[in-house]
């Protein structure tokens, strides 16, 4: 099964990326995921379910540990296995 994750971290800072946003992005960029798109207000990545779920656990841990007060995320089944 393939999954797509979309996420944002808060609080926002329009001047400079906060430590929690950087931590979450680094997790996603280092993971074995496809179609990684990192932006100022949202981030997405796709990959094998096990890889995505492992990355999501790490990004939650790292973002919250770096000062995030909220992490919003959505995970969707994509590709041939999608219902």
VOKOL-71644 format. One record per residue: residue number from 1; residue in three letters; x, y, z of N, C-alpha, C, O, CB in turn. Coordinates in nm, 4 decimals, padded with zeros to 6 digits. Glycine has a CB too. Layout:
N
<NUM, "ALA", <X, Y, Z>, <X, Y, Z>, <X, Y, Z>, <X, Y, Z>, <X, Y, Z>>
...
//
This chain:
83
<1, "UNK", <00.0839, -00.1171, 00.0000>, <00.0000, 00.0000, 00.0000>, <00.0890, 00.1243, 00.0000>, <00.1916, 00.1293, 00.0679>, <-00.0958, -00.0007, 00.1215>>
<2, "UNK", <00.0472, 00.2242, -00.0778>, <00.1181, 00.3529, -00.0806>, <00.0347, 00.4580, -00.0097>, <-00.0881, 00.4589, -00.0178>, <00.1486, 00.3971, -00.2265>>
<3, "UNK", <00.1047, 00.5467, 00.0599>, <00.0385, 00.6532, 00.1342>, <00.0955, 00.7882, 00.0946>, <00.2100, 00.7998, 00.0510>, <00.0531, 00.6312, 00.2852>>
<4, "UNK", <00.0122, 00.8894, 00.1111>, <00.0555, 01.0287, 00.0934>, <00.0298, 01.1000, 00.2252>, <-00.0802, 01.0911, 00.2799>, <-00.0202, 01.1000, -00.0268>>
<5, "UNK", <00.1293, 01.1701, 00.2767>, <00.1145, 01.2477, 00.3994>, <00.1278, 01.3957, 00.3663>, <00.2150, 01.4362, 00.2894>, <00.2197, 01.2052, 00.5059>>
<6, "UNK", <00.0401, 01.4750, 00.4253>, <00.0461, 01.6202, 00.4170>, <00.0503, 01.6708, 00.5600>, <-00.0262, 01.6237, 00.6441>, <-00.0762, 01.6805, 00.3367>>
<7, "UNK", <00.1387, 01.7664, 00.5894>, <00.1470, 01.8152, 00.7266>, <00.1938, 01.9599, 00.7351>, <00.2612, 02.0118, 00.6461>, <00.2398, 01.7277, 00.8062>>
<8, "UNK", <00.1555, 02.0225, 00.8451>, <00.2042, 02.1546, 00.8828>, <00.2323, 02.1531, 01.0323>, <00.1756, 02.0734, 01.1070>, <00.1014, 02.2667, 00.8454>>
<9, "UNK", <00.3203, 02.2421, 01.0741>, <00.3498, 02.2570, 01.2160>, <00.3226, 02.4018, 01.2563>, <00.3329, 02.4933, 01.1746>, <00.4975, 02.2167, 01.2476>>
<10, "UNK", <00.2884, 02.4205, 01.3811>, <00.2621, 02.5549, 01.4339>, <00.3340, 02.5707, 01.5664>, <00.3633, 02.4701, 01.6310>, <00.1093, 02.5801, 01.4509>>
<11, "UNK", <00.3634, 02.6907, 01.6095>, <00.3190, 02.8185, 01.5540>, <00.4004, 02.8584, 01.4305>, <00.5156, 02.8186, 01.4134>, <00.3288, 02.9279, 01.6602>>
<12, "UNK", <00.3355, 02.9386, 01.3452>, <00.3995, 02.9890, 01.2248>, <00.4898, 03.1061, 01.2586>, <00.4673, 03.1776, 01.3563>, <00.2948, 03.0304, 01.1210>>
<13, "UNK", <00.5909, 03.1246, 01.1779>, <00.6768, 03.2426, 01.1847>, <00.7056, 03.2811, 01.0406>, <00.7736, 03.2079, 00.9686>, <00.8106, 03.2157, 01.2671>>
<14, "UNK", <00.6541, 03.3951, 00.9988>, <00.6693, 03.4362, 00.8595>, <00.8090, 03.4895, 00.8273>, <00.8454, 03.5014, 00.7103>, <00.5669, 03.5413, 00.8265>>
<15, "UNK", <00.8865, 03.5212, 00.9298>, <01.0214, 03.5747, 00.9081>, <01.1249, 03.4645, 00.8873>, <01.2134, 03.4766, 00.8026>, <01.0624, 03.6614, 01.0260>>
<16, "UNK", <01.1131, 03.3564, 00.9656>, <01.2142, 03.2505, 00.9626>, <01.1480, 03.1183, 01.0018>, <01.0599, 03.1151, 01.0878>, <01.3338, 03.2837, 01.0584>>
<17, "UNK", <01.1909, 03.0107, 00.9386>, <01.1344, 02.8788, 00.9711>, <01.1682, 02.8429, 01.1156>, <01.2856, 02.8412, 01.1525>, <01.1883, 02.7693, 00.8737>>
<18, "UNK", <01.0664, 02.8140, 01.1987>, <01.0921, 02.7763, 01.3373>, <01.1633, 02.6410, 01.3455>, <01.1603, 02.5620, 01.2511>, <00.9606, 02.7716, 01.4163>>
<19, "UNK", <01.2264, 02.6162, 01.4584>, <01.3006, 02.4914, 01.4783>, <01.2128, 02.3690, 01.4582>, <01.2589, 02.2688, 01.4036>, <01.3614, 02.4882, 01.6172>>
<20, "UNK", <01.0869, 02.3752, 01.5012>, <00.9982, 02.2596, 01.4863>, <00.9665, 02.2312, 01.3402>, <00.9535, 02.1151, 01.3015>, <00.8689, 02.2820, 01.5636>>
<21, "UNK", <00.9538, 02.3348, 01.2589>, <00.9275, 02.3160, 01.1157>, <01.0498, 02.2557, 01.0471>, <01.0372, 02.1664, 00.9633>, <00.8892, 02.4506, 01.0488>>
<22, "UNK", <01.1658, 02.3043, 01.0827>, <01.2905, 02.2522, 01.0260>, <01.3088, 02.1054, 01.0644>, <01.3462, 02.0232, 00.9808>, <01.4116, 02.3359, 01.0743>>
<23, "UNK", <01.2824, 02.0731, 01.1903>, <01.2974, 01.9346, 01.2371>, <01.2047, 01.8405, 01.1597>, <01.2470, 01.7334, 01.1163>, <01.2680, 01.9253, 01.3887>>
<24, "UNK", <01.0796, 01.8801, 01.1426>, <00.9831, 01.7964, 01.0703>, <01.0247, 01.7784, 00.9249>, <01.0180, 01.6678, 00.8712>, <00.8424, 01.8578, 01.0775>>
<25, "UNK", <01.0671, 01.8854, 00.8620>, <01.1092, 01.8777, 00.7216>, <01.2317, 01.7894, 00.7049>, <01.2410, 01.7138, 00.6081>, <01.1384, 02.0172, 00.6672>>
<26, "UNK", <01.3253, 01.7981, 00.7977>, <01.4451, 01.7150, 00.7887>, <01.4110, 01.5671, 00.7975>, <01.4699, 01.4854, 00.7267>, <01.5436, 01.7522, 00.8985>>
<27, "UNK", <01.3168, 01.5322, 00.8835>, <01.2735, 01.3925, 00.8940>, <01.2206, 01.3445, 00.7599>, <01.2589, 01.2377, 00.7123>, <01.1654, 01.3761, 01.0034>>
<28, "UNK", <01.1337, 01.4222, 00.6998>, <01.0719, 01.3829, 00.5726>, <01.1760, 01.3774, 00.4611>, <01.1740, 01.2857, 00.3790>, <00.9591, 01.4808, 00.5349>>
<29, "UNK", <01.2651, 01.4731, 00.4577>, <01.3655, 01.4756, 00.3514>, <01.4650, 01.3604, 00.3631>, <01.5183, 01.3153, 00.2617>, <01.4399, 01.6077, 00.3536>>
<30, "UNK", <01.4913, 01.3120, 00.4844>, <01.5853, 01.2021, 00.5040>, <01.5206, 01.0649, 00.4895>, <01.5902, 00.9651, 00.4710>, <01.6488, 01.2133, 00.6395>>
<31, "UNK", <01.3887, 01.0594, 00.4979>, <01.3165, 00.9316, 00.4878>, <01.3217, 00.8796, 00.3440>, <01.3487, 00.9546, 00.2502>, <01.1687, 00.9480, 00.5341>>
<32, "UNK", <01.2958, 00.7519, 00.3292>, <01.2939, 00.6883, 00.1974>, <01.1562, 00.7081, 00.1337>, <01.0820, 00.6122, 00.1125>, <01.3283, 00.5364, 00.2082>>
<33, "UNK", <01.1234, 00.8347, 00.1033>, <00.9919, 00.8682, 00.0485>, <01.0066, 00.9302, -00.0892>, <01.1132, 00.9792, -00.1264>, <00.9165, 00.9638, 00.1422>>
<34, "UNK", <00.8958, 00.9272, -00.1649>, <00.8916, 00.9826, -00.2997>, <00.8119, 01.1133, -00.2978>, <00.7402, 01.1432, -00.2023>, <00.8290, 00.8808, -00.3999>>
<35, "UNK", <00.8261, 01.1887, -00.4042>, <00.7449, 01.3082, -00.4262>, <00.7422, 01.3983, -00.3037>, <00.6358, 01.4446, -00.2625>, <00.6034, 01.2690, -00.4643>>
<36, "UNK", <00.8584, 01.4229, -00.2459>, <00.8677, 01.5112, -00.1297>, <00.8582, 01.6551, -00.1780>, <00.9342, 01.6973, -00.2652>, <01.0004, 01.4872, -00.0503>>
<37, "UNK", <00.7650, 01.7299, -00.1211>, <00.7466, 01.8706, -00.1545>, <00.7408, 01.9484, -00.0237>, <00.6459, 01.9351, 00.0536>, <00.6167, 01.8933, -00.2406>>
<38, "UNK", <00.8421, 02.0288, 00.0000>, <00.8522, 02.1067, 00.1228>, <00.8220, 02.2513, 00.0894>, <00.8853, 02.3098, 00.0014>, <00.9931, 02.0924, 00.1884>>
<39, "UNK", <00.7250, 02.3095, 00.1595>, <00.6879, 02.4480, 00.1350>, <00.6735, 02.5262, 00.2637>, <00.6839, 02.4694, 00.3724>, <00.5597, 02.4546, 00.0568>>
<40, "UNK", <00.6494, 02.6571, 00.2526>, <00.6415, 02.7403, 00.3725>, <00.5173, 02.7145, 00.4581>, <00.5203, 02.7381, 00.5788>, <00.6448, 02.8844, 00.3330>>
<41, "UNK", <00.4089, 02.6669, 00.3981>, <00.2853, 02.6465, 00.4740>, <00.2334, 02.5038, 00.4710>, <00.1294, 02.4746, 00.5300>, <00.1796, 02.7372, 00.4221>>
<42, "UNK", <00.3032, 02.4157, 00.4040>, <00.2613, 02.2768, 00.3985>, <00.3670, 02.1915, 00.3327>, <00.4483, 02.2392, 00.2535>, <00.1299, 02.2635, 00.3246>>
<43, "UNK", <00.3640, 02.0652, 00.3670>, <00.4637, 01.9707, 00.3181>, <00.3921, 01.8416, 00.2799>, <00.2954, 01.8024, 00.3451>, <00.5747, 01.9444, 00.4253>>
<44, "UNK", <00.4388, 01.7764, 00.1760>, <00.3804, 01.6499, 00.1336>, <00.4904, 01.5513, 00.0970>, <00.6018, 01.5892, 00.0608>, <00.2851, 01.6709, 00.0146>>
<45, "UNK", <00.4557, 01.4246, 00.1077>, <00.5461, 01.3176, 00.0650>, <00.4630, 01.1929, 00.0425>, <00.3545, 01.1782, 00.0987>, <00.6593, 01.2917, 00.1704>>
<46, "UNK", <00.5146, 01.1032, -00.0400>, <00.4485, 00.9774, -00.0698>, <00.5478, 00.8640, -00.0522>, <00.6691, 00.8831, -00.0601>, <00.3899, 00.9778, -00.2127>>
<47, "UNK", <00.4934, 00.7451, -00.0282>, <00.5804, 00.6301, -00.0198>, <00.5093, 00.5069, 00.0299>, <00.3881, 00.5066, 00.0516>, <00.6955, 00.6601, 00.0683>>
<48, "UNK", <00.5876, 00.4019, 00.0474>, <00.5382, 00.2773, 00.1019>, <00.4796, 00.3039, 00.2407>, <00.5319, 00.3863, 00.3158>, <00.6510, 00.1708, 00.1079>>
<49, "UNK", <00.3726, 00.2349, 00.2740>, <00.3031, 00.2588, 00.4010>, <00.3965, 00.2512, 00.5208>, <00.3917, 00.3385, 00.6074>, <00.1909, 00.1589, 00.4182>>
<50, "UNK", <00.4808, 00.1497, 00.5280>, <00.5706, 00.1363, 00.6425>, <00.6662, 00.2551, 00.6525>, <00.6913, 00.3050, 00.7622>, <00.6500, 00.0060, 00.6324>>
<51, "UNK", <00.7187, 00.2999, 00.5409>, <00.8109, 00.4138, 00.5408>, <00.7394, 00.5425, 00.5819>, <00.7928, 00.6204, 00.6608>, <00.8747, 00.4310, 00.4020>>
<52, "UNK", <00.6195, 00.5652, 00.5292>, <00.5443, 00.6863, 00.5638>, <00.5089, 00.6861, 00.7117>, <00.5262, 00.7874, 00.7795>, <00.4162, 00.6974, 00.4785>>
<53, "UNK", <00.4599, 00.5743, 00.7623>, <00.4206, 00.5683, 00.9030>, <00.5404, 00.5850, 00.9967>, <00.5288, 00.6475, 01.1021>, <00.3505, 00.4362, 00.9320>>
<54, "UNK", <00.6535, 00.5299, 00.9589>, <00.7752, 00.5485, 01.0380>, <00.8170, 00.6954, 01.0374>, <00.8549, 00.7500, 01.1410>, <00.8896, 00.4599, 00.9836>>
<55, "UNK", <00.8100, 00.7583, 00.9214>, <00.8466, 00.8993, 00.9102>, <00.7501, 00.9880, 00.9883>, <00.7928, 01.0842, 01.0520>, <00.8496, 00.9418, 00.7634>>
<56, "UNK", <00.6213, 00.9570, 00.9843>, <00.5218, 01.0354, 01.0581>, <00.5498, 01.0283, 01.2080>, <00.5438, 01.1305, 01.2764>, <00.3787, 00.9849, 01.0277>>
<57, "UNK", <00.5796, 00.9115, 01.2591>, <00.6108, 00.8981, 01.4021>, <00.7332, 00.9832, 01.4379>, <00.7339, 01.0507, 01.5409>, <00.6359, 00.7490, 01.4390>>
<58, "UNK", <00.8357, 00.9800, 01.3538>, <00.9569, 01.0568, 01.3805>, <00.9316, 01.2070, 01.3695>, <00.9829, 01.2843, 01.4504>, <01.0678, 01.0153, 01.2842>>
<59, "UNK", <00.8533, 01.2488, 01.2705>, <00.8295, 01.3923, 01.2562>, <00.7465, 01.4450, 01.3722>, <00.7696, 01.5570, 01.4179>, <00.7595, 01.4223, 01.1234>>
<60, "UNK", <00.6502, 01.3671, 01.4209>, <00.5735, 01.4094, 01.5386>, <00.6648, 01.4241, 01.6597>, <00.6601, 01.5248, 01.7303>, <00.4608, 01.3089, 01.5692>>
<61, "UNK", <00.7460, 01.3250, 01.6824>, <00.8372, 01.3269, 01.7966>, <00.9340, 01.4456, 01.7873>, <00.9523, 01.5184, 01.8848>, <00.9158, 01.1944, 01.8045>>
<62, "UNK", <00.9950, 01.4648, 01.6716>, <01.0947, 01.5702, 01.6561>, <01.0321, 01.7098, 01.6559>, <01.0867, 01.8016, 01.7171>, <01.1726, 01.5488, 01.5279>>
<63, "UNK", <00.9190, 01.7268, 01.5885>, <00.8543, 01.8582, 01.5833>, <00.8049, 01.9004, 01.7218>, <00.8277, 02.0137, 01.7644>, <00.7369, 01.8563, 01.4835>>
<64, "UNK", <00.7379, 01.8100, 01.7911>, <00.6891, 01.8423, 01.9253>, <00.8051, 01.8653, 02.0212>, <00.7980, 01.9524, 02.1078>, <00.5987, 01.7302, 01.9780>>
<65, "UNK", <00.9104, 01.7885, 02.0062>, <01.0285, 01.8052, 02.0892>, <01.1049, 01.9332, 02.0598>, <01.1870, 01.9767, 02.1407>, <01.1190, 01.6884, 02.0716>>
<66, "UNK", <01.0785, 01.9938, 01.9443>, <01.1462, 02.1178, 01.9050>, <01.0579, 02.2408, 01.9212>, <01.0913, 02.3486, 01.8721>, <01.1925, 02.1079, 01.7615>>
<67, "UNK", <00.9442, 02.2245, 01.9906>, <00.8620, 02.3410, 02.0221>, <00.7316, 02.3560, 01.9482>, <00.6626, 02.4560, 01.9683>, <00.9389, 02.4584, 01.9986>>
<68, "UNK", <00.6941, 02.2622, 01.8640>, <00.5639, 02.2726, 01.7970>, <00.4521, 02.2637, 01.9007>, <00.4574, 02.1825, 01.9931>, <00.5477, 02.1610, 01.6893>>
<69, "UNK", <00.3514, 02.3484, 01.8834>, <00.2344, 02.3423, 01.9704>, <00.1189, 02.2710, 01.9021>, <00.0197, 02.2357, 01.9659>, <00.1919, 02.4824, 02.0121>>
<70, "UNK", <00.1328, 02.2502, 01.7713>, <00.0322, 02.1776, 01.6940>, <00.0976, 02.1206, 01.5697>, <00.1783, 02.1867, 01.5044>, <-00.0872, 02.2695, 01.6562>>
<71, "UNK", <00.0621, 01.9979, 01.5379>, <00.1020, 01.9367, 01.4122>, <-00.0264, 01.8869, 01.3471>, <-00.0955, 01.8008, 01.4016>, <00.2073, 01.8197, 01.4334>>
<72, "UNK", <-00.0572, 01.9410, 01.2317>, <-00.1753, 01.8979, 01.1573>, <-00.1281, 01.8082, 01.0450>, <-00.0385, 01.8441, 00.9687>, <-00.2574, 02.0196, 01.1022>>
<73, "UNK", <-00.1892, 01.6907, 01.0353>, <-00.1491, 01.6027, 00.9261>, <-00.2672, 01.5234, 00.8734>, <-00.3674, 01.5004, 00.9412>, <-00.0389, 01.5082, 00.9716>>
<74, "UNK", <-00.2499, 01.4839, 00.7513>, <-00.3492, 01.4022, 00.6826>, <-00.2741, 01.2932, 00.6093>, <-00.1727, 01.3188, 00.5443>, <-00.4375, 01.4872, 00.5843>>
<75, "UNK", <-00.3244, 01.1714, 00.6201>, <-00.2636, 01.0582, 00.5518>, <-00.3709, 00.9952, 00.4637>, <-00.4801, 00.9630, 00.5105>, <-00.2041, 00.9540, 00.6538>>
<76, "UNK", <-00.3385, 00.9779, 00.3352>, <-00.4309, 00.9188, 00.2390>, <-00.3688, 00.7976, 00.1716>, <-00.2487, 00.7953, 00.1446>, <-00.4722, 01.0217, 00.1342>>
<77, "UNK", <-00.4499, 00.6982, 00.1448>, <-00.4089, 00.5854, 00.0624>, <-00.4134, 00.6331, -00.0826>, <-00.5116, 00.6937, -00.1256>, <-00.5013, 00.4587, 00.0856>>
<78, "UNK", <-00.3073, 00.6056, -00.1571>, <-00.3008, 00.6490, -00.2969>, <-00.2644, 00.5324, -00.3858>, <-00.2298, 00.4246, -00.3375>, <-00.1994, 00.7630, -00.3146>>
<79, "UNK", <-00.2722, 00.5541, -00.5158>, <-00.2261, 00.4565, -00.6118>, <-00.3242, 00.3422, -00.6331>, <-00.4436, 00.3536, -00.6054>, <-00.0951, 00.4023, -00.5684>>
<80, "UNK", <-00.2707, 00.2329, -00.6827>, <-00.3511, 00.1180, -00.7233>, <-00.4291, 00.0546, -00.6099>, <-00.5350, -00.0037, -00.6331>, <-00.2637, 00.0154, -00.7851>>
<81, "UNK", <-00.3784, 00.0649, -00.4865>, <-00.4445, 00.0017, -00.3741>, <-00.5505, 00.0896, -00.3095>, <-00.6159, 00.0479, -00.2139>, <-00.3435, -00.0374, -00.2723>>
<82, "UNK", <-00.5680, 00.2113, -00.3609>, <-00.6665, 00.3013, -00.3008>, <-00.8077, 00.2473, -00.3260>, <-00.8362, 00.1968, -00.4346>, <-00.6517, 00.4455, -00.3581>>
<83, "UNK", <-00.8960, 00.2576, -00.2262>, <-01.0340, 00.2092, -00.2444>, <-01.1103, 00.2926, -00.3437>, <-01.2273, 00.2652, -00.3703>, <-01.1079, 00.2083, -00.1124>>
//
